[in-house]
Amino acid sequence: MTDARLARLTLAVIFIYHGLVPKLLLRDATELQLLDAHGLPHGLLVLAGVGEMLLGLLIVLLHRQRWPLYMAQVALLVLLVDVAVFAPALLTQAFNPLTLSLAGLVLGVIALRGQPAQPMPR
């Protein structure tokens, strides 16, 4: 397995895990706190979890496509900025969104570097 494929697989597992465990299975208090900070209903946690899992699956299943990796990069950046604005105290905790997002972003870069761009159709 190449480094790029390993990075892609690891990034996918991160999205699938974070969609499934803290959002769908455990309904983690921090996840609910983030929804509260936006004034959003807790029911959106299910949608967020499914969305993260779907992105993780797309990263794996569409392994020849680059766009799921770009989507992951954008999602990680947007969510990091969101946490910094709406719940900055989370950035100082152990295993926090800053370090997780940084690791995910680097995995995405490694995956993208190891996969050549597809030529544009004519």
C-alpha positions in Angstrom: 0.0 0.0 0.0 1.4 3.4 -1.0 1.7 6.3 1.5 -1.0 8.1 -0.4 -3.5 5.3 -0.2 -2.7 4.8 3.5 -3.3 8.5 4.1 -6.6 8.4 2.1 -7.8 5.4 4.1 -6.8 6.9 7.4 -8.6 10.2 6.6 -11.7 8.2 5.6 -11.6 6.3 8.9 -11.4 9.5 10.8 -14.5 10.9 9.1 -16.4 7.7 9.5 -15.5 7.3 13.2 -16.3 10.9 14.1 -19.6 10.6 12.2 -20.5 7.4 13.9 -19.3 7.3 17.4 -19.6 10.8 19.0 -22.5 11.9 16.8 -24.7 8.8 16.2 -23.9 6.3 18.9 -23.0 8.4 21.9 -24.5 11.9 21.2 -21.4 13.4 22.8 -22.0 16.4 25.0 -19.4 18.5 23.2 -21.1 17.9 19.9 -24.4 19.0 21.4 -22.6 22.0 22.9 -21.5 23.1 19.4 -25.1 22.9 18.1 -26.2 24.9 21.1 -23.6 27.6 20.4 -25.2 28.0 16.9 -28.8 27.8 18.3 -29.4 24.7 16.2 -31.6 21.7 17.2 -29.9 18.6 18.6 -31.6 16.6 15.8 -29.1 18.0 13.4 -26.4 15.8 15.1 -27.8 12.8 13.2 -27.5 14.7 9.9 -24.0 15.8 10.7 -23.0 12.2 11.6 -24.4 10.8 8.4 -22.7 13.5 6.4 -19.3 12.8 7.9 -19.7 9.1 7.4 -20.8 9.6 3.8 -17.7 11.8 3.1 -15.5 9.1 4.6 -17.1 6.5 2.4 -16.7 8.6 -0.7 -13.0 9.1 0.1 -12.6 5.3 0.1 -15.0 4.3 -2.6 -14.1 7.0 -5.1 -10.4 6.3 -4.6 -9.5 7.5 -8.1 -11.3 10.8 -7.6 -9.6 13.8 -6.0 -12.8 15.8 -5.2 -13.7 13.9 -2.0 -10.3 14.8 -0.7 -10.8 18.5 -1.5 -14.2 18.3 0.2 -12.5 16.9 3.3 -9.9 19.7 3.2 -12.6 22.3 3.0 -14.7 20.7 5.7 -11.8 20.4 8.1 -10.9 24.1 7.6 -14.5 25.4 7.9 -15.1 23.3 11.0 -11.9 24.4 12.6 -12.7 28.1 12.0 -16.2 27.4 13.3 -14.9 25.9 16.6 -12.4 28.8 17.0 -15.2 31.3 16.7 -18.0 29.6 18.6 -16.2 27.4 21.1 -12.6 28.5 21.4 -12.1 26.7 24.8 -12.2 23.4 22.9 -8.9 24.3 21.2 -7.0 24.0 24.5 -8.3 20.5 25.5 -6.5 17.2 25.0 -7.2 15.7 21.5 -8.7 18.9 20.4 -10.1 20.0 17.0 -7.0 22.0 16.2 -4.6 18.9 16.3 -7.2 16.6 14.7 -7.9 19.0 11.9 -4.2 19.6 11.3 -3.5 15.8 11.1 -6.5 15.4 8.7 -5.3 18.3 6.5 -1.8 16.8 6.3 -3.3 13.3 5.5 -5.3 14.9 2.7 -2.3 16.6 1.3 -0.3 13.4 1.3 -3.2 11.6 -0.4 -3.5 14.3 -3.1 0.2 14.4 -3.8 0.3 10.6 -4.4 -2.6 10.7 -6.9 -2.1 12.3 -10.3 -4.7 14.8 -11.5 -7.1 13.4 -14.1 -6.9 15.0 -17.5 -9.9 17.3 -18.4 -12.3 15.6 -20.8 -12.5 17.2 -24.3 
